[in-house]
Amino acid sequence: MPASKPFAFVCGTDEFLVQRAGQQRFDALAAGMGADEFSREIISGFAANISEVESAVNRFREAVQTVPMFGGGRVVWR
């Protein structure tokens, strides 16, 4: 993965289109870095209130700070 683009943020008002664009980006990044199943992680980013937002942010932070089991990079989605 290029060092200049380590993070992508996809958002919008149409949940279906955002989901599709996010899935495409995730798949492209994972394929581009040759990520196996141990270096891919999908977490839920859904939040209905502020306390759930805090929980989602914490799950995301933990996911990106976790070192891959067999070294290399990680691809996290949600």
TASULQUI-V950341 format. One record per pair of residues at least 4 apart in sequence whose ideal C-beta (glycine too) atoms are under 8 Angstrom apart, sorted by the first residue. I is the first residue (numbers start at 1). J is the second residue. If there is no record, write none. Layout:
I/J  I/J
This chain:
1/5  1/6  1/29  1/32  1/33  1/73  1/75  2/6  8/25  8/29  10/18  10/21  10/22  10/25  11/18  12/17  12/18  12/21  14/18  15/19  16/20  17/21  18/22  19/23  20/24  21/25  22/26  22/77  22/78  23/27  23/77  24/28  25/29  26/30  26/40  26/42  26/75  26/77  27/31  28/32  29/33  29/35  29/75  30/35  30/39  30/40  30/75  31/35  33/39  33/72  33/73  33/75  35/39  35/40  35/72  35/73  35/74  35/75  36/40  36/70  38/68  38/69  38/70  39/68  39/69  39/70  39/72  39/73  39/74  39/75  40/74  40/75  40/77  41/63  41/66  41/74  41/75  41/76  41/77  42/76  42/77  42/78  43/56  43/59  43/60  43/63  43/76  43/77  43/78  44/56  44/59  44/78  45/56  45/60  45/78  46/52  46/56  47/52  47/53  47/55  47/56  48/52  49/53  50/54  51/55  52/56  53/57  54/58  55/59  56/60  56/78  57/61  58/62  59/63  60/64  60/76  60/78  61/65  62/66  63/74  63/76  64/74  64/76  66/74  67/71  68/72  68/73  68/74
